[in-house]
Amino acid sequence: MDNLTVHRSGRPVLHDISLHLPAGSITALVGPSGVGKTTLMSTLNGLLSPHGGTVVFDGIGRLDQPRPLREARRRTATVFQDHALIDRLPAIDNVLLGLADTRHPLSPLPWSGAQRRRAAQALDEVGLLDRATARAAQLSGGERQRVGIARALVRRPALLLGDEPFASVDPALAERLAAEFRTLVARNGLTVVLVLHQLSMARSLADRIVGLGGGRVVFDAPAQSFGAADESAVFRTFPDTKEIPCSVN
Ligand SMILES: Nc1ncnc2c1ncn2[C@@H]1O[C@H](COP(=O)(O)OP(=O)(O)OP(=O)(O)O)[C@@H](O)[C@H]1O
């Protein structure tokens, strides 16, 4: 990202963001509510067009060009906080939805054998192959989150985005899922950007933390170096924030 400026409803939300996300790294985006974290993610996956500046994918090109944008979208996957699963569908069909953009939305054809094998492989990666035919409604919170991750992996993405991907499960399970997630990411060589509110999670899961404040980058350094002073610098930007930062020991 080079000098990225993004507006929402005509109002600038992000200003002059310049960031390089090295391939294979996990970056945590942190900052007070309303500072623009989701906006930055939406710009990275091409849902929002910047008002100024550029986003460039290595080996693909600038996202303001139609062909690189299409290719970048194909190589990007997102994990959602609420999993966004369809309850009445089996786990494997939910995973196949990750491939929905690879065929016509009104296609009456069943998924091909190769696509189903690919989805089964993604479920296997998250340890849920034996639950492939269970309806999403019958799965536990942790299993649902694993299906959500499998639905992202089935795309075989280069870039994986997550907006609070572990927020809907209890803290102990979130920690376990995060450790599994780290292993998966390393195994698949993914570049990852996660919005995380839990700073303890950001420090343990990410290689690097980027703090946003006032629509700008106010912290960008290795995760281990994010200390109490940095935390208050990032979260002090907006004194009226509703965010309650976790303590950093
Ligand atoms: N669809 C939208 N239309 C117009 N303005 C929006 C829209 N979505 C967000 N905004 C505004 O853009 C700013 C940044 O919002 P964004 O959702 O990116 O913040 P955030 O840091 O992700 O917040 P949170 O931590 O609460 O999710 C806010 O002022 C918000 O009101």
Ligand as a Chemical Component Dictionary entry (heavy atoms), coordinates in Angstrom:
data_LIG
# 
_chem_comp.id                   LIG 
_chem_comp.type                 NON-POLYMER 
_chem_comp.pdbx_formal_charge   0 
_chem_comp.three_letter_code    LIG 
# 
loop_
_chem_comp_atom.comp_id 
_chem_comp_atom.atom_id 
_chem_comp_atom.alt_atom_id 
_chem_comp_atom.type_symbol 
_chem_comp_atom.charge 
_chem_comp_atom.model_Cartn_x 
_chem_comp_atom.model_Cartn_y 
_chem_comp_atom.model_Cartn_z 
_chem_comp_atom.pdbx_ordinal 
LIG N1  N1  N 0 -20.641 1.528  5.067  1  
LIG C1  C1  C 0 -20.204 2.666  5.569  2  
LIG N2  N2  N 0 -20.614 3.845  5.060  3  
LIG C2  C2  C 0 -20.147 5.002  5.552  4  
LIG N3  N3  N 0 -19.254 5.117  6.550  5  
LIG C3  C3  C 0 -18.812 3.975  7.090  6  
LIG C4  C4  C 0 -19.256 2.697  6.638  7  
LIG N4  N4  N 0 -18.635 1.754  7.363  8  
LIG C5  C5  C 0 -17.853 2.412  8.232  9  
LIG N5  N5  N 0 -17.949 3.741  8.070  10 
LIG C6  C6  C 0 -17.257 4.765  8.843  11 
LIG O1  O1  O 0 -15.856 4.637  8.572  12 
LIG C7  C7  C 0 -15.105 4.809  9.777  13 
LIG C8  C8  C 0 -14.219 3.604  9.971  14 
LIG O2  O2  O 0 -15.054 2.461  10.173 15 
LIG P1  P1  P 0 -14.430 0.999  10.260 16 
LIG O3  O3  O 0 -15.577 0.054  10.316 17 
LIG O4  O4  O 0 -13.430 0.830  9.191  18 
LIG O5  O5  O 0 -13.693 1.097  11.675 19 
LIG P2  P2  P 0 -13.079 -0.079 12.572 20 
LIG O6  O6  O 0 -11.769 0.416  13.054 21 
LIG O7  O7  O 0 -13.092 -1.355 11.840 22 
LIG O8  O8  O 0 -14.129 -0.111 13.765 23 
LIG P3  P3  P 0 -14.571 -1.347 14.732 24 
LIG O9  O9  O 0 -13.367 -1.718 15.537 25 
LIG O10 O10 O 0 -15.648 -0.715 15.572 26 
LIG O11 O11 O 0 -15.090 -2.430 13.847 27 
LIG C9  C9  C 0 -16.117 5.032  10.906 28 
LIG O12 O12 O 0 -16.193 6.412  11.140 29 
LIG C10 C10 C 0 -17.411 4.538  10.335 30 
LIG O13 O13 O 0 -18.494 5.265  10.851 31 
# 
loop_
_chem_comp_bond.comp_id 
_chem_comp_bond.atom_id_1 
_chem_comp_bond.atom_id_2 
_chem_comp_bond.value_order 
_chem_comp_bond.pdbx_ordinal 
LIG N1  C1  SING 1  
LIG C1  N2  SING 2  
LIG C1  C4  DOUB 3  
LIG N2  C2  DOUB 4  
LIG C2  N3  SING 5  
LIG N3  C3  DOUB 6  
LIG C3  C4  SING 7  
LIG C3  N5  SING 8  
LIG C4  N4  SING 9  
LIG N4  C5  DOUB 10 
LIG C5  N5  SING 11 
LIG N5  C6  SING 12 
LIG C6  O1  SING 13 
LIG C6  C10 SING 14 
LIG O1  C7  SING 15 
LIG C7  C8  SING 16 
LIG C7  C9  SING 17 
LIG C8  O2  SING 18 
LIG O2  P1  SING 19 
LIG P1  O3  DOUB 20 
LIG P1  O4  SING 21 
LIG P1  O5  SING 22 
LIG O5  P2  SING 23 
LIG P2  O6  DOUB 24 
LIG P2  O7  SING 25 
LIG P2  O8  SING 26 
LIG O8  P3  SING 27 
LIG P3  O9  DOUB 28 
LIG P3  O10 SING 29 
LIG P3  O11 SING 30 
LIG C9  O12 SING 31 
LIG C9  C10 SING 32 
LIG C10 O13 SING 33 
# 
